[in-house]
C-alpha cells in the first residue's frame, strides 16, 4: 500500500482543525451578548443629578464636594454573573474564539462588580483593572499639551459658549441626522436613534444610538469634527458590528475602548476640527485621572484644572465629574492614550482601512 504525502507545511497544528464554528460557540455568543445588553455600564455610573450638583458646587464657591445620585439597578448583578459563568467554554476547539469569550466574560464580571461598588473605594480599583493605570509617558504628553497649547481656546463643548456663537443640543441633533441621511444613500438600513435626553453628560453613543445632553453647546467650528467622532466612527462601527455573525462584536471586544476612542479623535483631526481647546480638554482628562489615582479630592482636582491650567469653572467641573463619578472612573485617559498609540502605529508604517460602515473595530457604548 502506497502512502499519500503532501507538500503543505502549516505554520501550526491549529490550522488542521475545524473550518466551521461549532454550535456551542453560537450558544456562548448569544448568552454573552444577552448579558451585555441587559445593563448599560456607562449609564449606570453617570450621575442623574448633574445640573443640581453643578449649581450647588458653584453656589458653595467651588468648595463643597458634590453628592451624586445614580440610577437604580433594573437587574441583579449576582444573577447575571451566574449566567456568565454557566457558559461552558471547554468544548470550544478554536483557542482564539475561546479567548475572546473568556476575556469578554471577565470584563462584564468586572463591570458588574464595579456597579455594585459605586461610591466606594473598591470602584477605583476595579476601574484601574478595567482601563489600566496612568502611564508616565502619557502623563508627560498631557502636561506638554497643557503647558504648550494656548488656553485661549477653552472648549465650548461643556456648555460654555455664548448663545449666539454655538449650536445648542437640537441644532447639533439636526446636523447628526443629516449626516446619517447622507450615509443612508449607501446603507439604507442605517437607522440610529438621535435623541436629546437628560440622562447623559454631553454626547454619548449607546448601542448605536446618539444621545445628546440638553445642556450641550458646541462651536460651529467643532460641529463637523464631533459628527465624525460620534456618527462617522462610533455609530457606523456599531452598525457594522450588527451585520457580523458574532453578536459579541456588537458588545465590543474586551478592551476595545482605547482603539475606538483613538480612531474617533483621529476622525476629528481628519475633519479639521481637532483644535487647541479640544487637545487641552483631552490632556486635562488624563491629568484629572492621575490626580484621582494619586488620592486628590474632587475639589483639589477641580482647582488644578481651574486655577492651575486656566479652564473655566464649568469645564473644570465637567472634566472632574467625569473622572470622579462612581468613585473614580479612569476611562477618560483613553482618548489621548488611544490617539498617541494610533499615531505611533501610523508613523511605523501602519495603515487604516475605512468603509461606509465605519472604521475596522467594534464598539458598544462610548461617550465623547
Secondary structure as UniProt FT lines:
FT   HELIX           13..16
FT   HELIX           23..36
FT   TURN            37..38
FT   HELIX           41..44
FT   HELIX           50..59
FT   TURN            60..61
FT   HELIX           77..85
FT   TURN            90..91
FT   HELIX           95..116
FT   TURN            117..119
FT   HELIX           121..131
FT   HELIX           136..148
FT   TURN            151..152
FT   HELIX           156..158
FT   TURN            159..160
FT   TURN            163..165
FT   STRAND          166..167
FT   HELIX           169..184
FT   TURN            185..186
FT   TURN            188..189
FT   STRAND          194..196
FT   TURN            198..199
FT   STRAND          203..206
FT   TURN            207..208
FT   STRAND          209..212
FT   TURN            214..215
FT   STRAND          218..219
FT   HELIX           220..229
FT   HELIX           230..235
FT   HELIX           236..242
FT   HELIX           248..251
FT   TURN            254..256
FT   HELIX           257..270
FT   TURN            271..272
FT   HELIX           276..293
FT   TURN            294..295
FT   HELIX           298..303
FT   HELIX           304..308
FT   HELIX           313..324
FT   HELIX           325..327
FT   HELIX           330..333
FT   HELIX           334..347
FT   TURN            348..349
FT   STRAND          354..355
FT   TURN            356..357
FT   STRAND          358..359
FT   STRAND          365..367
//
